[in-house]
Amino acid sequence: MTSWRDRISKFSGKTRFVVSRIFIHLAGNEIAPMLGVLNRAAREAIAADGDLEVLGEGLVSVCQNLLQMSIYWQSAANEGDVLWDEGEAGDYVNELFTDSAQRYLSEVDPSQDEDNEPLSLPVTRNLVIMLTVAFTGESPDLENNLADAEALEYGLKALINLHYQEKLRAIQIHFSPAKLGDELNSEQLLLNFPELIPL
C-alpha cells in the first residue's frame, strides 16, 4: 500500500529511491563453496574499480548461488527505507556500508589468493551474507519482511531482475567470515547479527 507521502511525491514527479539491506545466514558443512563465489565477486568488483555493471553481475551470481543453496538457509532479516532525495539515499547507503563492514570478520582482503591456501584449513559452519542495494522505482518483493523462506526467495529474484532492468544505483556485498579458515561460531553469530530471525 502506498503512503500519502509516496502519492504526493509521485504526483510531483520526484524519483523514488529505495535502499535495502538483506541478511542471510547459511549453516552446514557444505557452505564453503559459497565463500568462493563471494570472494570471486569481491575480487572482480575491486578489479573493475566499482563499475556498477560488474557489481551487478557479481550480485546476480551471488543471488543465483544463494537460491541453489536454499536448504542451508537458517535465518534472515532485512531493513531499508524509501527516500526522495538522491543525496539522502547515498548517505544511507554509506551508513549501511560502514555498519556491514564493521560486522565480525566481514572485511575482504583483496590480496588474499585462495588458490594458495593450505588444504587443512578449518571450514566454517556459519556464513552471513549482507546484500545492500539502492534502486529507483518500486520492488514490492524487496519492500516486505524477508524473514520467511518464500519471501526471501522472491526478494533474491527481485534483486536479479533489478540488475537486468538497470534500476540499481548502488550495490554492496559483505560476508562474515570473509575468507576460508576464519570461523563464525554461534556466540559470535548472536553477538554480531542480533537482527537475524529463524526461517
Backbone as a ProteinNet text record, in pm:
[ID]
protein_1_A
[PRIMARY]
MTSWRDRISKFSGKTRFVVSRIFIHLAGNEIAPMLGVLNRAAREAIAADGDLEVLGEGLVSVCQNLLQMSIYWQSAANEGDVLWDEGEAGDYVNELFTDSAQRYLSEVDPSQDEDNEPLSLPVTRNLVIMLTVAFTGESPDLENNLADAEALEYGLKALINLHYQEKLRAIQIHFSPAKLGDELNSEQLLLNFPELIPL
[TERTIARY]
83.9	0	88.4	60.8	143.1	98.4	194.8	164.1	121	64.3	22.8	143.2	258.7	380.3	426.3	416.2	452.5	367.7	236.3	145.9	173.9	199.2	229.7	359.8	462.3	592.1	583.2	503.4	485.5	415.8	318.3	243.4	334.8	429.5	519.1	638.3	644.8	749.1	883.3	888.4	1016.4	1055.5	1187.2	1236.6	1233.2	1180	1170.1	1293.3	1370.1	1487.9	1457.8	1494.1	1479.2	1617.9	1649.4	1774.4	1735.8	1796.1	1756.7	1879.9	1879.3	1985.7	1922	1976.1	1926.5	2038.4	2005.5	2097.2	2049.8	2141	2107.5	2212.6	2167.8	2257.7	2243.8	2356	2360.1	2439.9	2401.7	2474.9	2482.8	2596.5	2615.5	2759	2793.6	2930.7	2957.7	2852.9	2868.4	2858.5	2871.2	2853.7	2983.2	3098.3	3227.2	3233.1	3174.9	3180.9	3121.8	3026.2	2966.9	3071.1	3166.5	3274.9	3357	3376.5	3449	3375.3	3243.5	3160.6	3169.6	3158.4	3162.4	3297.8	3405.6	3539.5	3568.8	3520.7	3539.6	3467	3343.1	3266.2	3336.6	3394.3	3464.6	3589.3	3666.7	3788.6	3755.4	3648.8	3610.1	3562.3	3490.6	3443.9	3561.5	3660.7	3778.6	3857.1	3873.7	3946.8	3876.3	3743.2	3665.3	3645.7	3709.3	3702.8	3558.4	3476.9	3339.9	3243.3	3276.9	3187.2	3053.9	2943.7	2812.5	2768.2	2804.8	2768.6	2836.9	2965.6	3041	2986.4	2958.4	2899.6	2765.4	2686.6	2556.6	2568.3	2665.6	2686.2	2729.6	2813	2853.2	2734.7	2646	2525	2435.5	2420	2338.8	2396.8	2529	2595	2572.4	2587.1	2566.2	2421.3	2325.9	2183.8	2148.1	2198.4	2169.2	2224.8	2346.3	2404.9	2328.7	2284.5	2204.4	2073.4	2010.8	1885.4	1907.9	2023	2055	2089.3	2127.5	2168.1	2062.1	1937.8	1831.1	1814.7	1856	1841.8	1932.5	2032.3	2123.9	2083.5	1976.8	1930.7	1882.5	1930.7	1889.4	1806	1850	1779.9	1805.4	1724.7	1737.1	1678.7	1706.1	1648.8	1666.9	1591.2	1612.2	1567.1	1619.2	1582.6	1598.4	1541.5	1555.9	1464.4	1466.4	1385.1	1360	1253.6	1222.5	1260.9	1337.8	1383.6	1354.4	1336.5	1303.2	1416.4	1529.8	1645	1765.9	1833	1944.6	2059.1	2083.4	2190.1	2161.8	2035.5	1997.8	2009	1969.7	1981.5	2128.2	2215.7	2359.5	2416.2	2370.3	2416.4	2374.3	2252.3	2201.5	2279.5	2310.1	2391.4	2527.8	2589.3	2720.4	2711.8	2602.5	2582.3	2573.6	2497.5	2484.1	2615.6	2689.5	2820.3	2912.3	2919.5	3007.1	2965.9	2833.9	2785.1	2818	2793.8	2821.6	2970.7	3054.6	3199.8	3252.4	3180.7	3226.1	3177.2	3094.6	3047.4	3164.5	3150	3256.9	3318.4	3450.1	3528.1	3462.1	3411.6	3345.7	3427.5	3552	3638.5	3708.8	3695.5	3761.7	3904.4	3999	4138.5	4163.2	4174.7	4189.2	4318.9	4416.5	4543.3	4536.6	4426.4	4411.3	4398.1	4476.6	4469.1	4432.1	4305	4257.1	4319.4	4378.3	4442.6	4566.3	4624.1	4745.4	4718.1	4590.7	4556.9	4592.4	4644.5	4669.5	4537.9	4544.8	4423.3	4366.2	4437.7	4394.1	4321.3	4270.7	4200.9	4070	4034.8	3902.5	3794.9	3683.8	3574.8	3464.3	3425.5	3320.6	3187.5	3108.5	2974.1	2869	2910.1	2817.6	2870.5	2779.6	2814.3	2698	2727.9	2624.8	2660.4	2566.1	2584.4	2495.8	2554.8	2481.4	2479.8	2362.3	2345.5	2277.6	2343.7	2287	2274.5	2156.6	2135.4	2056.5	2073.9	1987.1	1933.7	1803.9	1745.4	1634.6	1599.1	1491.3	1363.1	1251.4	1121.2	1073.6	998.8	940	975.7	983.6	1000.7	933.4	803.2	729.5	795.6	862.2	925.6	1045.2	1100.3	1211.6	1166.2	1045.2	996.6	907.2	916.6	843.1	939	883.4	964.2	1014.7	1147.5	1205.9	1249.2	1206.7	1242.7	1146	1128.9	1043.8	1106.4	1120.2	1194.6	1137.5	1005.4	944.4	964.4	945.6	964	1110.5	1203.8	1345.7	1378.9	1319.9	1341.2	1294.4	1175.2	1122.9	1211.9	1262.6	1349.2	1478.9	1540.3	1664.4	1639.6	1526.3	1491.3	1466.3	1408.2	1383.4	1515.5	1617	1749	1806.4	1794	1842.7	1771	1638.2	1560.2	1597.1	1622.1	1659.3	1790	1882.8	2008.4	1979.4	1900.8	1874	1784.2	1705.1	1623.3	1702.2	1829.9	1919.8	1863.7	1803.2	1747.4	1837.4	1940.7	2028.2	2119.7	2134.2	2220.4	2341	2332.2	2443.5	2429.5	2544.7	2546.4	2663	2636.9	2742.4	2717.9	2826.1	2816	2920.5	2875.2	2964.1	2930.9	3028.2	3002.1	3096.2	3045.9	3120.8	3111	3224.2	3361.4	3395.3	3496.5	3528.5	3627.3	3684.3	3778	3781.3	3827.5	3843.2	3940.3	3909.6	3998	3947	3869.3	3806.7	3676.2	3641.9	3519.4	3425.8	3299.1	3194.9	3114.2	3135.9	3064.4	2928.4	2851.3	2714.1	2709.1	2803.9	2806.6	2837	2935.6	2970.1	2854.1	2782.2	2666.5	2559.7	2527.7	2427.5	2472.6	2600.6	2655.2	2659.9	2700.3	2723.2	2605.9	2511	2395.1	2265.8	2237.6	2121.9	1987.8	1985.8	1858.3	1808.5	1892	1852.3	1732.9	1638.9	1517.6	1517.8	1501.1	1499.9	1394.7	1431.4	1338.4	1253.8
-118.3	0	124.6	217	337.2	437.5	505.5	603.7	735.3	822.7	955.3	1029.1	1019.9	1088.1	1031.5	899.5	836.2	892.4	903.3	950.7	1096.2	1180	1321.5	1333.5	1258.6	1266.2	1212.8	1107.9	1052.9	1157.2	1224.5	1326.7	1443	1477.5	1590.4	1550.2	1422	1379.3	1349.8	1336.1	1305.9	1159.9	1135.8	998.7	929.3	807.8	727.6	638.5	654	570.8	475.7	350.9	253.2	201.9	204.3	146.1	25.7	-88.2	-212.5	-294.5	-350.7	-443.6	-573.8	-683.5	-817.7	-895.7	-960	-1050.8	-1193.8	-1281.9	-1423.2	-1506.4	-1592	-1680.1	-1820.9	-1876.1	-2014.3	-2095.4	-2220.7	-2308	-2448.4	-2513.6	-2650.6	-2674.4	-2800.1	-2834.6	-2807.7	-2788.6	-2776.8	-2633.6	-2533.8	-2394.4	-2328.5	-2395.3	-2335.1	-2288	-2360.5	-2310.7	-2170.6	-2134.8	-2001	-1893.4	-1924.1	-1828.1	-1803.5	-1907.4	-1891.5	-1799.2	-1816.5	-1730.7	-1586	-1565.2	-1430	-1363.9	-1437.8	-1380.5	-1349.3	-1433.1	-1406.2	-1276.8	-1261.2	-1139.3	-1016.8	-1031.3	-919.6	-881.7	-982.9	-954.4	-887	-934.4	-875.7	-731.7	-704.5	-568.5	-474.8	-522.3	-440.1	-414.4	-518.5	-504.8	-408.7	-406.1	-319.5	-180	-154.4	-24	19.4	-77.8	-45.6	-21	-63.1	-47.3	-116	-40.9	-90.4	-213.7	-222	-338.3	-464.2	-451.8	-565.5	-603.1	-502	-527.6	-599.1	-557.8	-619.3	-764.4	-794.1	-933.7	-1018.6	-959.6	-1029.6	-1055.2	-954.8	-970.2	-1080.9	-1084.9	-1189.1	-1327.2	-1340.2	-1468.2	-1511.2	-1416.6	-1446.1	-1487.1	-1413.1	-1444	-1580.4	-1610.8	-1740.4	-1855.4	-1837.6	-1941.7	-1955.1	-1842.6	-1848.6	-1924	-1899.1	-1968	-2119.2	-2157.7	-2300.8	-2364.2	-2280.7	-2331.6	-2306.3	-2293.5	-2256.9	-2357.1	-2483.5	-2581.1	-2547.7	-2459.2	-2421.6	-2290.4	-2225.5	-2102.2	-2133	-2057.1	-2075.7	-1959.8	-1838.4	-1720.1	-1604.3	-1500.8	-1385.5	-1262.7	-1148.3	-1021.5	-921.7	-815.2	-708	-576	-469.9	-335.5	-244.1	-126.6	-32.4	85.6	171.8	292	342.2	420	487.7	633.9	686.4	825	893.8	1024.4	1100.4	1194	1181.9	1266.4	1176.4	1191.5	1103.8	1115.8	1236.4	1257.4	1184	1189.8	1118.8	967.9	921.1	777.6	736	820	791.2	787.7	880.2	882.7	755.9	710	589.4	466.2	460.2	350.1	348.2	466.1	474.5	431.6	468.3	429.4	277.1	214.6	69	0.8	61	6.3	1.2	111.8	120.4	17.9	6.1	-89.9	-233.5	-267.1	-403.2	-435.5	-338.9	-361.2	-381.6	-329.6	-341.9	-470.9	-546.4	-672.7	-770.7	-874.4	-970.4	-1026.8	-1006.1	-1063.7	-1046.1	-924.8	-905.9	-820.8	-789.7	-714.5	-809.3	-783.3	-866.8	-817.3	-910.2	-877.8	-904.7	-798	-820.2	-891.3	-893.4	-959.4	-1109.7	-1153.1	-1295	-1376.6	-1479.3	-1569.7	-1707.7	-1742.9	-1868	-1991	-1975.1	-2089.4	-2136.2	-2046.1	-2080.3	-2117.2	-2130.3	-2164.7	-2311.2	-2341.8	-2482.5	-2560.2	-2690.4	-2771.4	-2807.6	-2777.8	-2820.1	-2710.7	-2608.4	-2500.5	-2548.9	-2497.7	-2532.2	-2470.8	-2539.1	-2489.2	-2437.4	-2311.4	-2254.2	-2322.6	-2338.3	-2395.5	-2285.5	-2159.7	-2046.4	-1942.4	-1884.3	-1777.5	-1678.9	-1551.6	-1448	-1358.5	-1341.7	-1256.6	-1134.5	-1017.2	-891	-826.4	-815.4	-755.4	-620.4	-514.1	-379.9	-322.2	-272.1	-211.7	-82.2	3.9	120.5	111.5	136.6	130.5	234.1	261.2	356.3	279.5	343.4	281.6	199.4	94.9	10.7	-135.7	-211	-355.9	-416.2	-445.2	-496.8	-618.1	-702.4	-823	-790.6	-670.1	-629.7	-536.7	-484.9	-388.7	-454.8	-585.6	-664.5	-722.2	-786	-860.5	-987.4	-1003.6	-1117.8	-1230.1	-1224.1	-1329.4	-1446.7	-1491.8	-1604.3	-1662.7	-1794.4	-1856.8	-1820.1	-1822.4	-1791	-1644.2	-1555	-1412	-1382.3	-1451.3	-1432.4	-1477	-1588.6	-1637.5	-1531.8	-1475.5	-1372.1	-1247.3	-1213.6	-1097.1	-1111.9	-1230.6	-1254.7	-1249.5	-1304.9	-1298.8	-1153.6	-1073.6	-932.2	-857.5	-891.1	-827.4	-856.9	-981.7	-1019.9	-937.1	-927.2	-851.6	-704	-645.8	-503.7	-478.4	-573.5	-557.3	-554.4	-650.3	-657.3	-543.6	-485.8	-368.7	-237.9	-248.9	-132.9	-28.4	-76.4	14.6	29.4	-54.3	-47.9	74	145.1	263.8	242.2	143.1	108.7	-37.5	-105.5	-247.2	-271.1	-335.9	-373.2	-516.9	-592.3	-729.6	-747.5	-776.8	-809.2	-950.2	-1016.9	-1150.5	-1180.7	-1261.2	-1295.2	-1445.5	-1514.1	-1464.7	-1439.2	-1355.3	-1311	-1401.3	-1499.3	-1587.3	-1725.8	-1820.4	-1957.7	-1961	-2040.1	-2051	-1973.5	-1865.4	-1792.9	-1863.4	-1856.7	-1923.1	-1824.4	-1848.6	-1769.9	-1868.2	-1863.6	-1959.5	-1903.7	-1986.1	-1948.6	-1824.7	-1814.2	-1697.1	-1569.6	-1575.7	-1459.2	-1421.9	-1522.4	-1500.5	-1419.1	-1459.5	-1388.4	-1247.3	-1234.2	-1105.4	-1004.4	-1049.4	-957.8	-943.4	-1036	-1030.9	-1054.9	-967.2	-989.8	-979.3	-915.5	-896.3	-1021.8	-1124	-1244.5	-1315.9	-1356.7	-1426.2	-1565	-1673	-1807.8	-1822.9	-1892.8	-1915	-2039
0	0	0	-91	-97.8	7.5	63.6	166.9	102	181.3	135.5	78.2	146.6	101.3	-34	-51.5	-178.4	-292.7	-268.2	-373.9	-409.8	-309.5	-335	-414.1	-372.1	-439.6	-581.9	-602.8	-737.7	-824.9	-767.6	-840.3	-878.9	-791	-818.2	-905.6	-945.1	-1038.3	-975.2	-844.1	-778.7	-801.1	-804.5	-819.5	-685	-685.7	-564.1	-555.1	-446.9	-422.7	-307	-324.5	-217	-181.4	-52.7	-3.1	81.2	51.8	117.5	153.2	273.4	313.6	359.1	306	339.1	407.2	518	587.2	561.9	523.6	506.4	578.2	668.2	742.9	688.2	641.6	596.4	697.7	716.3	808.4	751.1	777.1	732	688.5	673.9	634.1	486.6	407.2	262.3	211.6	299.8	255.3	208.6	226.2	189	43.3	-55	-192.9	-211	-123.9	-132.4	-103.6	-13.5	13.2	-112.6	-192.2	-318.5	-413.5	-423.5	-509.6	-462.9	-331.7	-274.6	-295.5	-271	-287.9	-434.7	-524.7	-667.8	-706.4	-659.7	-688.7	-630.8	-509.7	-446.6	-525.2	-567.4	-645.3	-778.7	-844.5	-973.1	-955.3	-845.1	-817.6	-792.5	-717.8	-689.1	-817.4	-899.2	-1025.3	-1120.8	-1114.7	-1203.9	-1145	-1031.3	-965.3	-937.2	-894.3	-854.8	-968.6	-1091.5	-1206.2	-1175.6	-1188.7	-1146.9	-1226.5	-1352.5	-1434.8	-1381.5	-1346.3	-1291.6	-1154	-1072	-939.9	-954.7	-1053.2	-1076.1	-1118	-1204.7	-1246.1	-1126.1	-1038.4	-916.1	-825.6	-813.5	-731.7	-787.9	-919.4	-983.6	-952.5	-964.2	-936.1	-791	-698.4	-556.4	-531.8	-587.7	-566.9	-625.7	-745.6	-808.1	-724.2	-671.9	-586.9	-455.8	-399.6	-277	-300.9	-414.1	-445.8	-458	-512.2	-525.2	-390.2	-292.3	-161.2	-54.7	-95.8	-1.6	112.6	91.2	200.6	319.1	297.7	406.2	473.9	425.1	488.4	629.6	726.5	866	918.4	887	936.1	841.4	856	766.4	834.4	775.8	821.5	708.2	712.9	615.7	675.2	616.5	658.7	539.4	548.1	438	455.1	353.8	359.9	218.3	203.8	78.2	96.6	1.2	8.8	-124.1	-117.1	-238.2	-277.6	-209.2	-237.8	-260.7	-374.5	-410.1	-309.4	-259.9	-161.5	-31.5	13.9	136.5	117.2	-2.7	-32.1	-29	-86.6	-85.8	54.8	138.8	278.7	351.6	326.4	392.2	345.2	216.1	162.9	232.3	246.9	313.4	459.5	525.3	665.8	678.5	588.1	591.1	553.4	458.1	419.7	541	613.9	731.6	836.2	859	957.7	915.8	788.7	740.6	750.9	714.7	716.3	857.9	957.8	1096.6	1162.3	1092.7	1148.8	1155.3	1234.6	1260.3	1132.3	1114.9	1004.2	867.9	839.3	710.1	613.6	649.7	559.4	464	335.2	234.4	215.7	213.6	185.9	37.7	-45.5	-189.3	-227.5	-138.2	-169.7	-142.4	-79.5	-46.3	-174.1	-185.4	-300.4	-249.2	-265.8	-206.4	-272.7	-392.4	-458	-381.2	-301.2	-227.3	-81.8	-46.6	91.3	118.5	236.8	269.4	275.2	252.1	245.5	382.5	489.3	622.1	699.8	629.7	698.7	759.5	878.9	932.9	843.7	827.5	744	835.3	813.5	897.1	868.1	973.1	956.2	944.8	965.6	958.2	862.2	784.1	690.7	688.1	707.3	697	578.6	489.4	371.6	387.9	364.5	373.8	235.8	178.3	45.9	62.9	20.5	29.8	-110.5	-143.4	-274.5	-260	-358.6	-375	-517.2	-533.5	-666.8	-680.1	-803.4	-829.6	-857.7	-828.3	-852.7	-735.2	-765	-661.5	-684.6	-576.4	-583.9	-460.9	-471	-355.5	-291.1	-371.8	-316.6	-228.1	-240.5	-153.5	-42.1	-53.3	45.2	149.5	159.3	258.6	360.9	461.6	557.9	488.8	480.8	410.5	504.9	631.4	727.1	714.4	591.8	555.9	430	422.9	313	176.1	162.9	32.8	-3.5	94.4	70.2	34	100.6	73	-69.5	-110.8	-248.6	-348.8	-327.6	-416.8	-413.5	-293.8	-280.5	-358.8	-352.9	-427.5	-578.1	-621.2	-763.7	-806.8	-716.8	-746.8	-764.9	-683.3	-699.3	-837.4	-882.3	-1014.7	-1122	-1109.7	-1207.8	-1209.5	-1092.4	-1085.9	-1161.5	-1153.7	-1228.5	-1377.8	-1426.3	-1570	-1619.1	-1527.5	-1562.2	-1551.2	-1508.6	-1493.4	-1397.4	-1288.3	-1187.5	-1065.2	-1053.9	-937.2	-945.4	-833.6	-827.8	-735.9	-648.8	-559.7	-521.1	-510.3	-474.7	-380.2	-267.7	-174.2	-129	-124.2	-74.2	34.9	155.5	266.5	313.2	371.9	424.6	538.9	630.5	750.4	773.9	786.4	773.2	626.3	604.3	468.7	396.2	465.6	394.6	456.2	376.4	424	540.5	640	755.7	874.9	849.2	959.1	995.1	1122.4	1166.8	1235.3	1219.7	1284.3	1368.6	1501.1	1586	1628.3	1697.2	1733.4	1821.6	1914.5	2004	1925.3	1834.9	1752.5	1660.8	1615.4	1528.9	1602.3	1725	1804.9	1839.7	1871.4	1913.6	1799.7	1680.9	1569.3	1473	1481.3	1391.1	1469.9	1567.6	1655	1583.3	1465.1	1393.9	1322.7	1309.1	1234	1298.6	1212.5	1257.5	1192.8	1270.8	1212.2	1103.3	997.8	885.9	911.7
[MASK]
+++++++++++++++++++++++++++++++++++++++++++++++++++++++++++++++++++++++++++++++++++++++++++++++++++++++++++++++++++++++++++++++++++++++++++++++++++++++++++++++++++++++++++++++++++++++++++++++++++++++

